[in-house]
Amino acid sequence: MKRYVKDLDQLVKASQDVTLDQFSELVTDVTEMLANENGSVGSLRIKGRLVELPSEGEGVVVGDLHGDLDSLIGILRVSNFIKKAQRGKKIFLVFLGDYGDRGMYSSEVYYVVLALKEAYQENVVLMRGNHEGPDDLLAVPHDLPFQLRSRFGEGGTIAYMKLKELFGQLYVAVILRDRYVFLHGGVPSDAKSLDDVAFAHLKHPKESHLEQILWSDPEEDIAGTYASPRGAGRLFGSDVTERFLTMLGVHVLVRGHEPENEGFRINHGGRVLTLFSRKGEPYFNSRCAFLQFDLSIQIDDAFQLVPFVRQL
């Protein structure tokens, strides 16, 4: 049953009052919705687990949330997404992944994000982070199942299994041709084509594309890739970034995955923009950030996006 998102306050209250059955039903409905998103949804073009954004309208890009409901509320309030979507504005809300784990309000964050997707399917894009990875790539510690049991009792296991089904349907990448590519973590260093990205989920674990997309980090003053201290993914140099962006015909990689004290960081001479959209322990960054910008603007590097980074 489709839930009507009246306003932000109503949505937040619903997330706090949700029962196990209501939560599980929402997760199942959105999982089925994503599974059936093929070819196009409104002005979004879809290939595999890749979404292509149109080069018009407004974009709102949100990095890691990790169960921080307050930051999510702040982002939705400042961006005014719900009211704009209700008025039929051409606005796209892109989440870079890592919705739960770490923070105390994982179930509430999942509920809000999934309810927005259900209500405004053509306006919301849900990407996969390393905390929504396949079983062999799950982050450690993985707090989500314990958080769900704390919230829903023994039924939390059911909610967790429903979410794991959802994870497999989340998008791996978003592209806006001639401008940006959006990934959760980093560059798949051995990718030879856009199809390697769009169908990375089907090639895992035979190829490392999905692992690197979910787990890798940019590093300065190196060439090529090195083993990551995370235990998954790679550290990649500016040459890897440049090669990948050139292959896709875009200028900037926008990604999440790494805590930043100011909520954002630029790497590789302006080719990489990192967004981190939550605050508080265990990261202790002083500010969180998201991106709100006109999708039609032409940019050459991430420095030109700085005026559109919103900090909370």
PAPADREN-630730 format. One line per 2 residues: for each residue z, y, x of N, C-alpha, C. Coordinates in Angstrom, 2 decimals. Layout:
<recs>
Z,Y,X,Z,Y,X,Z,Y,X ~ ...
</recs>
This chain:
<recs>
0.00,-1.19,0.84,0.00,0.00,0.00,0.00,1.24,0.88 ~ -0.94,2.13,0.66,-1.04,3.32,1.48,0.11,4.29,1.19
0.74,4.78,2.23,1.85,5.71,2.07,1.34,7.14,2.16 ~ 1.82,7.97,1.27,1.39,9.35,1.27,2.30,10.16,2.18
1.71,10.81,3.19,2.47,11.64,4.11,2.45,13.06,3.54 ~ 3.51,13.44,2.86,3.57,14.75,2.22,3.75,15.86,3.24
4.73,15.71,4.12,4.97,16.70,5.16,5.78,16.04,6.27 ~ 6.01,16.78,7.34,6.67,16.20,8.51,8.10,15.80,8.20
8.83,16.63,7.48,10.23,16.31,7.19,10.34,15.03,6.35 ~ 9.45,14.89,5.39,9.46,13.68,4.56,9.13,12.45,5.38
8.19,12.60,6.29,7.78,11.47,7.14,8.92,11.04,8.06 ~ 9.60,11.99,8.67,10.71,11.66,9.56,11.83,10.98,8.79
12.15,11.48,7.61,13.20,10.85,6.80,12.83,9.43,6.43 ~ 11.55,9.22,6.09,11.09,7.87,5.77,11.26,6.93,6.96
11.01,7.45,8.16,11.16,6.61,9.37,12.61,6.23,9.60 ~ 13.52,7.08,9.19,14.95,6.81,9.39,15.51,5.89,8.32
14.88,5.87,7.15,15.36,5.06,6.03,14.59,3.75,5.86 ~ 13.57,3.53,6.64,12.67,2.40,6.42,13.41,1.06,6.50
13.04,0.15,5.61,13.58,-1.21,5.63,12.69,-2.11,6.48 ~ 13.18,-3.30,6.78,12.39,-4.26,7.54,11.07,-4.56,6.83
11.13,-4.81,5.53,9.91,-5.15,4.79,8.92,-4.01,4.81 ~ 9.40,-2.79,4.65,8.50,-1.63,4.67,7.88,-1.43,6.04
8.70,-1.58,7.08,8.20,-1.42,8.44,7.15,-2.48,8.74 ~ 7.45,-3.74,8.42,6.52,-4.84,8.71,5.22,-4.68,7.95
5.32,-4.22,6.69,4.12,-4.01,5.89,3.22,-2.93,6.50 ~ 3.84,-1.85,6.96,3.06,-0.77,7.58,2.37,-1.26,8.85
3.09,-1.98,9.70,2.50,-2.49,10.94,1.32,-3.40,10.62 ~ 1.49,-4.29,9.65,0.41,-5.20,9.26,-0.79,-4.44,8.73
-0.54,-3.44,7.89,-1.65,-2.68,7.31,-2.46,-1.95,8.38 ~ -1.77,-1.35,9.36,-2.49,-0.61,10.40,-3.18,-1.58,11.36
-2.57,-2.73,11.62,-3.23,-3.73,12.46,-4.56,-4.15,11.83 ~ -4.56,-4.41,10.53,-5.79,-4.78,9.83,-6.79,-3.62,9.82
-6.28,-2.41,9.66,-7.15,-1.24,9.68,-7.88,-1.13,11.02 ~ -7.13,-1.26,12.12,-7.73,-1.16,13.45,-8.72,-2.30,13.69
-8.39,-3.49,13.24,-9.27,-4.65,13.44,-10.61,-4.45,12.75 ~ -10.62,-3.65,11.69,-11.85,-3.42,10.93,-12.56,-2.13,11.31
-12.06,-1.43,12.31,-12.72,-0.21,12.77,-13.84,-0.59,13.74 ~ -15.02,-0.73,13.21,-16.18,-1.12,14.02,-17.33,-0.16,13.76
-18.02,0.23,14.82,-19.19,1.09,14.67,-18.83,2.55,14.54 ~ -18.18,2.91,13.43,-17.78,4.29,13.25,-16.69,4.39,12.20
-15.86,5.40,12.36,-14.86,5.77,11.36,-14.95,7.29,11.25 ~ -15.54,7.79,10.17,-15.80,9.22,10.09,-16.71,9.64,11.23
-16.29,10.65,11.99,-17.11,11.11,13.11,-16.73,10.45,14.43 ~ -15.81,9.48,14.39,-15.48,8.69,15.58,-16.49,7.56,15.73
-16.94,7.34,16.95,-17.83,6.22,17.23,-17.06,5.18,18.02 ~ -17.23,3.92,17.66,-16.38,2.86,18.21,-17.24,1.73,18.77
-16.86,1.31,19.99,-17.51,0.17,20.63,-16.43,-0.65,21.31 ~ -16.22,-1.87,20.84,-15.13,-2.67,21.39,-13.81,-1.97,21.15
-13.06,-1.76,22.24,-11.79,-1.02,22.14,-11.94,0.36,22.78 ~ -13.13,0.95,22.63,-13.44,2.30,23.12,-13.78,3.19,21.94
-13.21,4.40,21.92,-13.52,5.39,20.89,-14.25,6.56,21.55 ~ -15.31,7.01,20.92,-16.00,8.22,21.37,-15.69,9.35,20.41
-15.12,10.43,20.94,-14.82,11.61,20.14,-16.05,12.50,20.01 ~ -16.16,13.25,18.91,-17.24,14.23,18.81,-16.92,15.45,19.66
-17.94,16.20,20.02,-17.73,17.38,20.86,-17.56,18.63,20.01 ~ -16.78,18.50,18.95,-16.45,19.63,18.10,-15.13,19.34,17.41
-14.47,20.40,17.00,-13.17,20.25,16.37,-12.04,20.47,17.37 ~ -10.84,20.13,16.95,-9.64,20.34,17.75,-9.07,19.01,18.20
-8.63,18.94,19.43,-8.00,17.74,19.96,-6.54,17.98,20.27 ~ -5.70,17.02,19.92,-4.29,17.02,20.29,-4.02,15.69,21.00
-3.65,15.76,22.27,-3.48,14.55,23.08,-2.02,14.42,23.48 ~ -1.43,13.26,23.16,-0.01,13.02,23.37,0.17,11.89,24.37
1.00,12.12,25.38,1.29,11.11,26.38,2.43,10.19,25.95 ~ 3.10,9.58,26.91,4.16,8.61,26.64,5.28,9.23,25.80
5.73,8.48,24.79,6.83,8.91,23.93,8.09,8.09,24.15 ~ 7.96,6.81,24.41,9.09,5.94,24.74,10.30,6.16,23.83
10.06,6.14,22.52,11.17,6.21,21.59,11.85,7.55,21.48 ~ 11.18,8.63,21.89,11.76,9.97,21.79,11.24,10.63,20.51
11.98,10.45,19.43,11.57,10.98,18.14,11.58,12.50,18.13 ~ 12.55,13.12,18.78,12.64,14.59,18.77,11.40,15.23,19.39
10.93,14.67,20.51,9.73,15.23,21.13,8.51,15.05,20.24 ~ 8.40,13.89,19.60,7.28,13.66,18.69,7.32,14.65,17.54
8.50,14.89,16.97,8.63,15.87,15.90,8.18,17.25,16.38 ~ 8.63,17.63,17.57,8.25,18.92,18.13,6.75,19.05,18.31
6.11,18.02,18.79,4.66,18.04,19.00,3.93,18.18,17.68 ~ 4.34,17.42,16.68,3.69,17.49,15.38,3.91,18.85,14.72
5.10,19.43,14.94,5.39,20.73,14.34,4.56,21.84,15.02 ~ 4.54,21.84,16.35,3.81,22.88,17.08,2.30,22.77,16.85
1.79,21.55,16.86,0.34,21.35,16.68,-0.10,21.56,15.24 ~ 0.85,21.45,14.29,0.55,21.61,12.86,-0.47,20.59,12.38
-0.42,19.40,12.99,-1.45,18.39,12.72,-1.51,18.01,11.25 ~ -0.38,17.73,10.64,-0.39,17.20,9.27,-1.05,18.17,8.30
-0.66,19.43,8.35,-1.23,20.42,7.44,-2.72,20.60,7.68 ~ -3.13,20.59,8.95,-4.55,20.75,9.26,-5.35,19.56,8.75
-4.81,18.35,8.93,-5.50,17.15,8.45,-5.58,17.15,6.93 ~ -4.52,17.59,6.27,-4.52,17.64,4.82,-5.56,18.62,4.28
-5.82,19.67,5.05,-6.81,20.67,4.62,-8.23,20.27,4.98 ~ -8.39,19.09,5.58,-9.72,18.62,5.94,-10.27,19.22,7.21
-9.41,19.82,8.02,-9.85,20.37,9.30,-10.32,19.25,10.22 ~ -11.26,19.56,11.09,-11.75,18.58,12.06,-10.77,18.58,13.24
-9.77,17.73,13.15,-8.73,17.65,14.17,-8.48,16.19,14.50 ~ -8.30,15.90,15.78,-8.12,14.52,16.24,-6.85,14.43,17.06
-5.97,13.53,16.65,-4.70,13.29,17.31,-4.81,12.00,18.10 ~ -4.78,12.11,19.42,-4.97,10.96,20.31,-3.65,10.65,21.01
-3.15,9.45,20.81,-1.95,8.98,21.51,-2.37,8.10,22.67 ~ -1.84,8.38,23.86,-2.23,7.65,25.08,-1.44,6.36,25.29
-0.54,6.02,24.37,0.20,4.76,24.48,1.64,4.95,24.90 ~ 2.37,3.85,24.99,3.81,3.82,25.30,4.62,4.57,24.23
4.62,3.99,23.04,5.31,4.59,21.90,6.80,4.24,21.91 ~ 7.12,3.03,22.27,8.50,2.55,22.24,9.01,2.17,23.61
10.14,1.45,23.61,10.87,1.10,24.83,11.60,2.34,25.39 ~ 12.65,2.08,26.13,13.43,3.09,26.85,14.26,3.96,25.90
13.62,4.78,25.07,14.36,5.67,24.17,14.99,4.92,23.01 ~ 15.90,5.59,22.31,16.69,4.94,21.27,15.97,4.81,19.93
14.88,5.54,19.74,14.28,5.61,18.41,12.87,5.03,18.38 ~ 12.73,3.86,18.97,11.41,3.22,19.04,10.85,2.91,17.66
11.67,2.35,16.77,11.16,1.98,15.44,10.74,3.22,14.67 ~ 11.51,4.31,14.80,11.15,5.54,14.11,9.85,6.13,14.64
9.68,6.12,15.95,8.44,6.63,16.53,7.25,5.79,16.08 ~ 7.39,4.47,16.14,6.30,3.61,15.67,5.98,3.90,14.21
7.01,4.05,13.38,6.77,4.30,11.96,5.99,5.59,11.76 ~ 6.42,6.67,12.40,5.74,7.96,12.24,4.29,7.87,12.69
4.06,7.31,13.87,2.71,7.24,14.42,1.80,6.37,13.54 ~ 2.31,5.22,13.09,1.50,4.32,12.28,1.26,4.89,10.89
2.25,5.58,10.32,2.05,6.21,9.02,0.99,7.29,9.10 ~ 0.96,8.05,10.20,-0.08,9.05,10.39,-1.46,8.40,10.47
-1.54,7.30,11.19,-2.82,6.60,11.29,-3.28,6.10,9.93 ~ -2.36,5.54,9.16,-2.72,5.02,7.84,-3.18,6.14,6.91
-2.49,7.27,6.96,-2.80,8.38,6.07,-4.05,9.14,6.48 ~ -4.29,9.25,7.79,-5.40,10.07,8.30,-6.21,9.23,9.29
-6.78,8.17,8.80,-7.45,7.19,9.66,-8.51,7.82,10.55 ~ -9.29,8.73,10.01,-10.41,9.32,10.77,-9.95,10.36,11.78
-8.67,10.72,11.74,-8.16,11.79,12.60,-7.23,11.30,13.69 ~ -6.81,10.05,13.64,-5.79,9.54,14.56,-6.34,8.39,15.37
-6.14,8.45,16.69,-6.57,7.39,17.60,-5.34,6.87,18.33 ~ -5.12,5.57,18.26,-3.97,4.94,18.88,-4.41,4.11,20.07
-3.97,4.52,21.25,-4.32,3.81,22.48,-3.20,2.89,22.93 ~ -3.55,2.00,23.81,-2.64,0.98,24.31,-2.07,1.40,25.66
-0.75,1.35,25.79,-0.10,1.61,27.06,0.40,0.33,27.70 ~ 0.96,0.43,28.88,1.47,-0.78,29.53,2.66,-1.37,28.79
3.34,-0.57,27.96,4.44,-1.10,27.16,3.94,-1.74,25.86 ~ 2.62,-1.73,25.67,1.98,-2.49,24.60,1.01,-3.51,25.18
1.26,-3.93,26.39,0.34,-4.81,27.08,0.43,-6.26,26.61 ~ -0.50,-7.09,27.09,-0.42,-8.53,26.81,0.79,-9.14,27.50
1.12,-10.35,27.13,2.36,-10.98,27.60,2.47,-11.02,29.12 ~ 1.35,-11.19,29.83,1.42,-11.31,31.28,1.49,-9.96,31.97
1.44,-8.86,31.20,1.49,-7.53,31.80,2.59,-6.65,31.18 ~ 3.54,-7.24,30.50,4.58,-6.45,29.85,5.48,-5.78,30.88
5.90,-4.56,30.54,6.81,-3.82,31.41,8.18,-4.50,31.42 ~ 8.86,-4.41,32.55,10.21,-4.96,32.71,11.11,-3.84,33.21
12.26,-3.57,32.56,12.75,-4.27,31.37,11.95,-3.91,30.13 ~ 11.94,-4.82,29.18,11.23,-4.62,27.92,12.28,-4.54,26.81
12.62,-3.31,26.45,13.75,-3.08,25.54,13.40,-3.26,24.08 ~ 12.13,-3.19,23.74,11.72,-3.10,22.34,12.28,-4.20,21.45
12.19,-5.48,21.83,12.72,-6.51,20.92,14.21,-6.35,20.65 ~ 14.97,-5.90,21.63,16.41,-5.69,21.44,16.67,-4.48,20.54
15.86,-3.44,20.71,16.00,-2.26,19.86,15.71,-2.59,18.40 ~ 14.68,-3.41,18.18,14.33,-3.79,16.81,15.39,-4.68,16.17
16.00,-5.55,16.97,17.09,-6.38,16.43,18.30,-5.52,16.12 ~ 18.55,-4.50,16.93,19.65,-3.60,16.66,19.42,-2.83,15.36
18.18,-2.49,15.09,17.84,-1.72,13.89,17.77,-2.61,12.65 ~ 17.12,-3.78,12.77,16.82,-4.60,11.60,17.59,-5.91,11.54
18.51,-6.13,12.46,19.22,-7.39,12.49,18.32,-8.52,12.95 ~ 18.57,-9.74,12.44,17.76,-10.88,12.84,16.29,-10.69,12.50
16.03,-9.88,11.48,14.65,-9.60,11.10,13.89,-8.79,12.13 ~ 14.59,-8.24,13.11,13.92,-7.51,14.17,12.91,-8.35,14.92
13.16,-9.66,14.99,12.21,-10.55,15.65,10.89,-10.58,14.90 ~ 10.97,-10.54,13.57,9.75,-10.50,12.76,8.99,-9.20,13.02
9.72,-8.08,13.03,9.09,-6.80,13.30,8.41,-6.79,14.66 ~ 9.07,-7.38,15.66,8.51,-7.41,17.00,7.22,-8.23,17.05
7.20,-9.38,16.39,6.00,-10.20,16.37,4.84,-9.48,15.67 ~ 5.17,-8.71,14.63,4.14,-7.92,13.96,3.57,-6.87,14.92
4.45,-6.21,15.67,3.99,-5.20,16.61,3.13,-5.81,17.71 ~ 3.46,-7.00,18.17,2.65,-7.64,19.21,1.23,-7.89,18.71
1.08,-8.21,17.43,-0.26,-8.36,16.86,-0.99,-7.01,16.87 ~ -0.24,-5.96,16.57,-0.82,-4.61,16.61,-1.31,-4.27,18.00
-0.53,-4.60,19.03,-0.87,-4.22,20.40,-2.29,-4.66,20.77 ~ -2.67,-5.85,20.32,-3.99,-6.38,20.67,-5.14,-5.62,20.04
-4.85,-4.80,19.04,-5.90,-4.03,18.37,-5.96,-2.58,18.82 ~ -4.99,-2.13,19.60,-4.98,-0.74,20.05,-6.14,-0.46,20.99
-6.58,0.78,21.04,-7.74,1.13,21.86,-7.38,1.23,23.33 ~ -8.31,0.87,24.17,-8.11,0.86,25.61,-8.55,2.18,26.23
-9.52,2.85,25.63,-10.05,4.08,26.22,-10.67,4.96,25.15 ~ -10.72,6.25,25.44,-11.40,7.23,24.59,-12.28,8.07,25.52
-13.46,8.41,25.05,-14.36,9.22,25.86,-14.92,10.36,25.02 ~ -15.07,11.50,25.65,-15.82,12.62,25.09,-16.91,12.91,26.10
-18.11,12.54,25.76,-19.21,12.55,26.74,-19.41,13.92,27.36 ~ -19.72,13.89,28.65,-19.95,15.08,29.48,-18.67,15.86,29.76
-17.50,15.34,29.30,-16.27,16.09,29.51,-15.12,15.23,30.03 ~ -14.60,14.32,29.18,-13.35,13.63,29.51,-13.43,12.13,29.24
-12.58,11.40,29.96,-12.23,10.04,29.58,-10.71,9.97,29.52 ~ -10.19,9.29,28.53,-8.75,9.15,28.33,-8.37,7.69,28.53
-7.43,7.43,29.44,-6.90,6.11,29.69,-5.37,6.23,29.76 ~ -4.68,5.13,29.56,-3.22,5.24,29.65,-2.76,5.40,31.10
-3.24,4.53,31.98,-2.75,4.51,33.35,-3.75,5.03,34.35 ~ -4.73,4.20,34.67,-5.64,4.63,35.73,-7.00,3.99,35.68
-7.74,4.26,36.73,-9.14,3.87,36.84,-9.26,2.38,37.12 ~ -10.11,1.67,36.37,-10.45,0.29,36.73,-11.44,0.32,37.90
-10.94,0.08,39.09,-11.69,0.40,40.30,-12.96,-0.41,40.48 ~ -13.05,-1.59,39.84,-14.23,-2.43,40.00,-15.19,-2.33,38.82
-14.92,-1.44,37.88,-15.78,-1.32,36.70,-17.17,-0.83,37.11 ~ -18.17,-1.43,36.52,-19.56,-1.08,36.84,-20.26,-0.35,35.70
-19.65,-0.36,34.52,-20.29,0.27,33.37,-19.24,0.61,32.33 ~ -19.65,1.38,31.34,-18.76,1.72,30.25,-18.34,0.48,29.47
-19.21,-0.52,29.41,-18.87,-1.76,28.71,-17.69,-2.48,29.37 ~ -17.55,-2.35,30.69,-16.41,-2.95,31.36,-15.10,-2.37,30.84
-15.15,-1.12,30.43,-13.97,-0.47,29.86,-13.81,-0.84,28.39 ~ -14.90,-0.74,27.63,-14.86,-1.00,26.19,-14.42,-2.41,25.87
-14.77,-3.36,26.73,-14.46,-4.77,26.46,-13.49,-5.36,27.48 ~ -12.69,-4.48,28.11,-11.73,-4.94,29.11,-10.74,-5.93,28.53
-10.40,-5.77,27.26,-9.43,-6.67,26.63,-9.97,-8.09,26.51 ~ -11.29,-8.23,26.42,-11.89,-9.56,26.30,-12.03,-10.24,27.65
-12.01,-9.47,28.73,-12.21,-10.03,30.06,-10.91,-10.29,30.80 ~ -9.81,-9.91,30.18,-8.50,-10.14,30.79,-8.07,-11.59,30.56
-7.48,-12.28,31.57,-7.13,-11.79,32.91,-8.15,-12.13,34.00 ~ -9.35,-12.61,33.61,-10.34,-12.98,34.62,-10.72,-11.78,35.49
-10.77,-10.61,34.89,-11.05,-9.38,35.62,-9.86,-8.44,35.49 ~ -9.70,-7.54,36.44,-8.49,-6.71,36.50,-8.62,-5.38,35.78
-9.71,-5.19,35.03,-9.94,-3.89,34.41,-8.79,-3.46,33.51 ~ -8.36,-4.34,32.60,-7.30,-3.98,31.67,-5.99,-3.70,32.40
-5.67,-4.53,33.36,-4.44,-4.31,34.14,-4.44,-2.94,34.79 ~ -5.55,-2.55,35.40,-5.60,-1.26,36.09,-5.61,-0.10,35.10
-6.27,-0.26,33.98,-6.27,0.79,32.96,-4.85,1.05,32.46 ~ -4.08,0.00,32.28,-2.73,0.14,31.73,-1.69,0.51,32.78
-1.91,0.15,34.05,-0.83,0.21,35.03,-1.08,1.11,36.24 ~ -2.29,1.44,36.56,-2.57,2.10,37.85,-2.18,3.58,37.85
-2.00,4.12,39.07,-1.60,5.51,39.27,-2.45,6.16,40.36 ~ -2.78,7.46,40.17,-3.50,8.18,41.23,-2.57,8.49,42.40
-3.11,8.47,43.58,-2.33,8.77,44.79,-3.16,9.71,45.66 ~ -2.49,10.68,46.25,-3.18,11.60,47.15,-3.26,11.01,48.56
-4.23,11.47,49.32,-4.34,11.15,50.76,-4.55,9.67,51.03 ~ -5.19,8.96,50.09,-5.62,7.60,50.38,-7.07,7.47,49.94
-7.74,6.47,50.46,-9.08,6.11,50.02,-9.03,4.69,49.49 ~ -9.82,4.43,48.47,-9.82,3.10,47.89,-8.56,2.86,47.07
-8.10,1.61,47.07,-6.90,1.27,46.30,-5.91,0.51,47.18 ~ -4.64,0.62,46.79,-3.55,-0.09,47.46,-2.68,-0.76,46.40
-1.95,-1.77,46.81,-1.01,-2.42,45.89,-0.01,-1.39,45.36 ~ 0.31,-1.51,44.08,1.24,-0.56,43.46,2.68,-1.06,43.55
3.62,-0.17,43.80,5.03,-0.57,43.81,5.52,-1.00,42.43 ~ 4.74,-0.73,41.39,5.10,-1.18,40.05,5.01,-2.70,39.91
4.25,-3.34,40.79,4.06,-4.78,40.69,2.85,-5.16,39.85 ~ 2.16,-4.19,39.30,0.93,-4.40,38.54,0.08,-3.16,38.71
-1.23,-3.31,38.55,-2.13,-2.19,38.76,-2.28,-1.85,40.23 ~ -2.92,-0.72,40.51,-3.18,-0.29,41.87,-2.88,1.21,42.00
-2.62,1.65,43.20,-2.69,3.06,43.54,-4.13,3.34,43.92 ~ -4.71,4.42,43.37,-6.13,4.67,43.65,-6.33,6.09,44.17
-7.28,6.22,45.10,-7.56,7.49,45.74,-8.60,8.30,44.99 ~ -8.82,9.51,45.48,-9.75,10.42,44.82,-11.19,9.91,44.84
-11.53,9.11,45.86,-12.88,8.55,45.91,-13.12,7.59,44.76 ~ -12.09,6.82,44.39,-12.20,5.90,43.27,-12.35,6.67,41.97
-11.56,7.72,41.83,-11.67,8.57,40.64,-13.06,9.18,40.53 ~ -13.55,9.74,41.62,-14.86,10.41,41.61,-15.96,9.43,41.24
-15.92,8.25,41.80,-16.95,7.25,41.51,-16.94,6.85,40.03 ~ -15.74,6.66,39.48,-15.61,6.24,38.09,-16.08,7.35,37.14
-15.65,8.58,37.39,-16.05,9.68,36.52,-17.55,9.92,36.58 ~ -18.12,9.80,37.77,-19.57,9.97,37.91,-20.31,8.89,37.13
-19.82,7.66,37.19,-20.45,6.56,36.45,-20.46,6.85,34.95 ~ -19.37,7.44,34.44,-19.27,7.72,33.01,-19.91,9.05,32.63
-20.22,9.89,33.61,-20.80,11.19,33.33,-19.82,12.16,32.73 ~ -18.55,12.09,33.18,-17.51,13.00,32.69,-16.86,13.69,33.88
-16.02,14.70,33.61,-15.44,15.51,34.67,-13.96,15.25,34.94 ~ -13.22,14.80,33.90,-11.77,14.71,34.03,-11.25,13.42,33.40
-10.30,12.79,34.08,-9.51,11.70,33.51,-8.21,12.29,32.99 ~ -7.92,12.10,31.70,-6.65,12.49,31.10,-5.86,11.22,30.86
-4.64,11.15,31.38,-3.86,9.91,31.29,-2.38,10.23,31.15 ~ -1.59,9.19,30.89,-0.14,9.32,30.77,0.54,8.53,31.87
1.52,7.69,31.48,2.05,6.64,32.34,3.10,7.07,33.35 ~ 3.07,8.31,33.83,4.01,8.73,34.86,4.87,9.90,34.39
6.20,9.80,34.57,7.07,10.93,34.24,6.77,12.13,35.14 ~ 6.80,13.30,34.52,6.58,14.54,35.27,7.64,15.54,34.84
8.27,16.21,35.78,9.38,17.10,35.46,8.95,18.22,34.50 ~ 7.73,18.74,34.70,7.21,19.80,33.83,6.37,19.25,32.69
6.26,17.93,32.60,5.50,17.31,31.53,4.04,17.07,31.84 ~ 3.53,17.62,32.95,2.13,17.39,33.31,1.95,17.57,34.81
0.86,17.04,35.32,0.52,17.16,36.74,-0.99,17.02,36.90 ~ -1.53,17.66,37.92,-2.95,17.54,38.24,-3.08,16.87,39.59
-3.99,15.91,39.68,-4.27,15.19,40.93,-5.75,15.22,41.25 ~ -6.03,14.78,42.47,-7.39,14.53,42.94,-8.31,15.74,42.76
-7.80,16.89,43.20,-8.62,18.09,43.21,-9.06,18.55,41.84 ~ -8.25,18.24,40.82,-8.58,18.66,39.47,-9.32,17.64,38.65
-9.42,16.42,39.16,-10.13,15.38,38.42,-9.21,14.57,37.51 ~ -7.89,14.67,37.70,-6.94,13.87,36.91,-5.85,14.78,36.34
-5.62,14.66,35.04,-4.52,15.35,34.37,-3.59,14.30,33.78 ~ -2.32,14.33,34.18,-1.30,13.44,33.64,-0.46,14.19,32.62
-0.23,13.57,31.46,0.62,14.13,30.41,1.79,13.19,30.16 ~ 2.99,13.75,30.07,4.18,12.96,29.74,4.88,13.68,28.60
4.98,13.03,27.44,5.33,13.73,26.21,6.71,13.38,25.67 ~ 7.62,12.96,26.53,8.99,12.72,26.12,9.95,13.29,27.14
11.19,13.54,26.70,12.23,14.08,27.58,13.45,13.17,27.52 ~ 14.36,13.41,28.47,15.64,12.72,28.41,15.70,11.45,29.22
16.89,10.86,29.22,17.10,9.65,30.01,16.20,8.52,29.51 ~ 15.75,7.62,30.39,16.14,7.53,31.80,15.25,8.33,32.75
14.43,9.24,32.22,13.48,9.96,33.08,14.00,11.31,33.53 ~ 14.76,11.99,32.68,15.42,13.25,33.04,14.45,14.37,33.42
13.23,14.32,32.90,12.33,15.45,33.11,12.78,16.61,32.24 ~ 12.62,17.83,32.74,13.14,19.00,32.03,12.27,19.41,30.86
10.98,19.08,30.91,10.07,19.45,29.83,9.11,18.30,29.54 ~ 8.61,18.27,28.31,7.53,17.35,27.99,6.30,18.18,27.66
5.14,17.54,27.63,3.90,18.30,27.43,2.90,17.50,26.62 ~ 2.02,18.22,25.95,0.87,17.61,25.29,-0.29,18.60,25.41
-1.47,18.14,25.08,-2.68,18.94,25.21,-3.21,19.27,23.83 ~ -3.51,20.55,23.58,-4.10,20.98,22.32,-5.24,21.93,22.64
-6.46,21.53,22.30,-7.62,22.28,22.79,-8.84,22.09,21.91 ~ -9.79,22.96,22.12,-11.08,22.93,21.42,-11.97,21.90,22.10
-12.40,20.89,21.35,-13.20,19.83,21.95,-14.59,20.28,22.37 ~ -15.02,21.44,21.91,-16.37,21.90,22.22,-16.45,22.64,23.56
-15.31,23.01,24.13,-15.37,23.80,25.36,-15.86,22.95,26.53 ~ -16.66,23.56,27.35,-17.16,22.91,28.56,-16.18,23.16,29.69
-15.78,22.14,30.37,-14.87,22.29,31.51,-15.42,21.52,32.71 ~ -15.04,21.97,33.89,-15.46,21.31,35.11,-14.33,20.55,35.79
-13.08,20.95,35.52,-11.95,20.27,36.14,-10.70,20.47,35.30 ~ -9.63,19.76,35.67,-8.39,19.78,34.89,-7.68,21.11,34.96
-7.91,21.88,36.01,-7.27,23.19,36.11,-7.65,24.08,34.92 ~ -8.86,23.90,34.41,-9.30,24.70,33.27,-8.63,24.27,31.97
-7.96,23.12,31.99,-7.24,22.66,30.80,-5.78,23.16,30.77 ~ -5.29,23.67,31.88,-3.89,24.09,31.96,-3.50,25.09,30.87
-4.35,26.08,30.53,-3.97,27.01,29.46,-3.76,26.34,28.10 ~ -4.27,25.10,27.96,-4.15,24.39,26.68,-3.05,23.33,26.69
-2.32,23.24,27.80,-1.17,22.33,27.87,0.02,23.01,27.22 ~ 0.60,22.37,26.22,1.79,22.90,25.54,3.03,22.19,26.06
4.02,22.95,26.47,5.26,22.38,26.99,6.40,22.63,26.02 ~ 7.25,21.64,25.86,8.42,21.73,24.98,9.69,21.46,25.78
</recs>
